[in-house]
Amino acid sequence: MNSIINKYLIIKFIKIILNTILIFFTLGIILNIFEEINFLKNSSLSFLFPLTLALLYVPSLILDLLPFIIFLSSVFYFLHLRFSKELVMIKVFGYSNLKIILILSFFSLLLGLFVLFAINPITARLIKQYEIEKARYSKDVDHLISINKNGVWIKETDNVGYKIINAKSLNENTLENISIYIFDSSGSLLKRIESETALITNNLWQLKKNYIHNNLENSTIFYENYELISENTSEKINSLYKNLNTIPFLRLITNYQDLNKGGYSNKILNEKLNKFVSLPIFLFLMVVLAGIFTIGSLKNKQNFYYLLSSILICVVIYYLKDLSIALGQTEKINLTLSIWMPIIIISLFCSIGIIQINEK
């Protein structure tokens, strides 16, 4: 009998989660499609293309919002149980409030693991395709930055021509093993610079141990120090790769060292890795929090009260996460601690509420 009731609780919970995801997905498509249309307003593309971009982008957004989706789904589910006869009927079979909450919490934890290993690779592919398709129509297509297994690639265009820069790796504020190709506006190679390192903290790059090959004069000159004006800095390059949604969880684990050598800093990689690892625990706690808030409360309120309060709680948790991560990124607190701080706070709150919930 217990297995039948467990199955009933979980299946009904899944249906509510899917309905909530559908609502968020629809809202995401509607909001994002206007942004894509505005981005493509000067193009002659049909409505289908911005719709395609929105469909590629929104699944990743849903993944980012999953803890809040689970929380709202749990609130709706527990309210349905509380204000119907189902909760009383389930309790006849020996199920307490605590047992019901824990069943759904552990299911959410397993759901988080499933998302990491099965859903995340799909959303990573979609967001990668989104970036590729959008880059094709970007107004800034003449100024590109890419970090891949072949190192760092940068293209800069100015009034007299363009530069293509390739470096083996980006280590903090320094590019290593650099080749710089300088072309004129017609595409003819004017100069090639081979440098050991380049300090790129500002727009005046400081290059060390340079061999400059001048194609016009057919000569090669060595300079110990050389300065190059660039529109890119280490801060700008790193800022483009703070969002690692294009890299799935499994690849982040298995290729951590390769990604680090390719230019992704340890700080950025560790931040994303901890976000991934904390997701299942976050989902677990959001169900517990929703249970305490609804069936753990002795007060009978209108559904509008619970809906408004749920939205307020989501906003508070969202900004708590952002504030904590901002403190970690600015090194006010340890970055790893900043990822886990909201979870620790929610855990403490839930541990207090869970002590009394079984008696209600």
N, C-alpha and C positions, 0 to 999 in steps of 0.2 A: 504493500500500500504506500509506503514511504517513497518508493521509487516513482510511483505514478504521480504522487503529489509534487515531488521534486520536478518531474518532467513537465507537469502542468504549469508550475510557477515559472520555470525557465522559458518555456515556449511562449507564454504570454508576455514575459519580459522582453523576449527577442522581438516580438511583433511591435511592441511599443517603441523599442529602440529603432527599428527599421522605419516606423512612421515618423519619428522625430528626425532621423537622418534625412528622410525624404523632404521634410519641411525645410530643414537647414539647406539641403542641396538646392531646392527650388529657389529659396531666397538668395543663395549664393550665386546661382546662375543669373537671376534677374539683376542683382546689383553689379556683378562682374561684367555682364554683357554691355552695360552702358559705358563702363570704363574702357572696354575693348573697342567699342564703336567710336568713342572719342579719340582713342589712340590712332584709329585708322580713318579718321574723318577726311583726310586728304587723299585717300586711295579710292580706287574704283571697284573695290572688292564687294562681293555680295554679302548679304546678312549672314549667310551660312558660315563664313570664315570667323567673324567674331564669336558666333555661337560655338564653333569648334574650339576656339581658344578658351572660352569659358568652361566648356566641358572638360578640357585638359587640366585646367587650373583648380577648379572647385574641389575635386577629390582630395587634394593635398590640404586644402583649407579645412575640409571636414575632419581630416586626421588631426590637425592642430586643435580643433575645437572638440575633439572626442570626449575629454573629461567632462566638459560642460553639457554635452549631449547626453552622456550617461547620467549625469546628475539630474537633469530635467526629466529624462525618461523614468528615472527611479522615483522622483517626486510624483509624477502622474500615476505611476504604477501603484505606489503605496497609498496614494489618496483613493484610488479605485478600490483597493482592498479594504481600506478603513471605512469608507462610506457605503460599502455594500455588505452583504451577508457572507461574502466569501471568507473574510478574515475569521469570523466566528466559526464557520464550518471547518476551516483548516486547523484552527486551534483545538477542535474536538479530537483530532487525530494526534494530539500531543505536540503540535508545532507552536512554539512561542514566537514573540516578536523578534527576539534575538536570532533564533534559528532561521526564520524567513530571511532576515537581513543578511545573515552570513552565507546562506545558500546563493543568493543573488550577488553578493560581494565576491565570492570565490569564482562564480561564473564570469563576472566582469574581469577578474584577474586573468582568467584563462583567455577571455576575449582579447585582452591587451596583448598577450603573448601571440595569439593568432594574428592580430593586426601587425605586429612587428615582423613576423616571419612570412606571412602570406600576403597581406594587403599592402604593406609598406613598399615592397619591391615594385608593385604595380603603380602606386601613386608616384614613386620616384621616376619611373619611366615616363609617366604622363607629364609630370612637371618639366622633365628634361625636354620632351618633345614640344611642350609649350614655349620654353625659352628659345628653342631652335626656330620654331615657326615665327615667333614674335620678332626675333632678331633679324629675320629676312626683310622686315618692313620698318625696322627702327630708323629713325631720323639720324641716329648717331652711329650708323653702321660703319662709317669710316674710322671710328675710334673703338677698337675692340680689344678686349682682354680675355685670355683663356688660360686656364691651368689644367693640364692633363698629364698623362704618363710621359709625354715628351718634354715636359717642363712648362715654363711660363712663356706665353706668346702675347705680344702687345703690338698693336698697329696704331700709329698716330698720323694724322693728316694735317698739313698746314697749307699756307698759300703757295709755297714753292715746290711742294712734293709730299712725300710721305716717308715714314720710317717703319721698319719691321724689326722688332726686338725679340730675341729668343734667349732665355736663360735656363740653365739646367735646373735651378731651384731658387726659391725665395725663402731665406732664413731671417725671420724677424724683419729688419729694415734693410737687408742686404740681398741683392741679386748676385748669384754666383755663376761663373763660366758663361759669359755673355757674348752674344754675337749681335751686332747692330748693323742693319742694312739701310742705307740712306738712298732714296730714289728721287729723281726729279718728277715733275708733273706728267711727263710722257712715259714714265715707267723705266727709264734708263738708270742703271746702278751707278751712283756717283762715288760712294765711299762705303767701306766696310770696316767696322771697328770690332776688334777682338779684345775683351777685357777679362781680367781675373775676377774682380768684384766691382760692385757699384752700390754705394750708399744712397738710398733713395728716400730719405726722410723728408725732403722738400723737392721743389720743382727743378732745382739745380743739382743734378746727379753728380756725385763724386766717384769717378772711375779710377781704378788702380791697375797698374801694369797693363798698358794698352798698346796694341799694335794697330795702327791706322793705315789701311790700304786705300790709296787714292787711285781710282780707276782712270780719271782724266789725265793725271800725270804719270800713271803707271809706276807708282812709288810706294814704299812702305816705311813708316816712321814709328819708332818706339817712344812712348811717353810714360813716365812713371805715374804721373797724375794727369787727369783730363776731366774737364767739366762738360756736361751735356744738358741742355735745356729740354725738359719733358713736361707734359701736362699731367703726368701720373706721379703719385707718391705711394709709399708703402701703405699708408692709411687708406688711400682710395682703392688700391688693388685688394687689400684684405677685406675691405667693406663689401666688396662684390661677392665674397665667399663665406660670409657669416651664416647665410642661409644654406644649409646642406641638404635641403629637401630632395635634391637630385641624386643623393647618394643613399641607398637603402641601408638598413641596419646591419645586415650580414656583410655587406661589402665594407662598411665602416670598421667592422671588427677584423675581418680577414685581411684587408688591405690598409690597415692603419699606418704602417710604416711607409708604404708607397705613397699614400696621400700626403703624409707629412713631408716626405722628400720632394713631392711635386709642388709644394708651396703652401699647403694648408697648415696653419700653425697648430701646435699642440693645444693651445688654449681653445681654439675654435672646435677642434675635433673632440676634445674632452667635454666641452659644453654640450655638443650634439649627442655624444654617446651617453652622457648622464641623463639627458632628456628622454632618450629612447628607453633606457633601463628603468627609469622611474615611472614610465607610462602605465604598466600593469598595476603597480601599487597605487598610483594616482586614481585609476578607475575603481579599484577596490574601495578606497577611502571615500570616494564621491558617493558610492551607493550607501555606505555606512552613514555618511553625513545626511543624505536624503532620508534615510530611515529614522534617524534621531529627530530630524526636523518635522517629520510627518506622523508616522505611527508611534513614535516615541514621545509625542506631545500629548498632554492631557486636555489641552484646549481644543474646542471645536470651532473652527473658523470657516469662512466661506472660501470656495476654491480660488476666488480672485485674490484673496490675501496670500494664499500659498504661492500662486503664480507670481505675484509682485515680489514677494519675499525671495522666491527662488531666483528671479532675475537679478535682484540686488546682491544675493550671495555670490552668484556667478561673476558679477562685475567686480565685487570685492576680491574674490580669489584671483581673477584675471590680472587685476592691477597689483595684487600682492606678488604674483609670479613675476610680472614685468619689473617691479621695483627691486625684488630680490636679485634677479638676473642683472639688472643695471648696476647694482652694488657690486656684484661679482665681476662684471666686465670692466668696471672702473677700479677694481682691486681694493675696494673698501672692505670687502670680506672675501674669503676663499671662494673661487668660482664654483667648485664642486658643491660646497655648502650652500651657495646661492641657489642652485638648482633644487636641492633637497629641502631648503628651509620652509617653503610653503607646505610641503608634504609633512614635515615634522610638526609644524603648527597645527595642521588639520588632524594629524594623528593624535596629538595631545588633547585636542578638543573632543575627538571621537572617543578616546579612551575614557574620558570623564562621562560622556553621555551614555556610553554602552554599559556602564556599571549599573545604571538604574533602569535601562530600557526594558529589561526582561520582566520587570515587575509591573509594567503598565499594561 
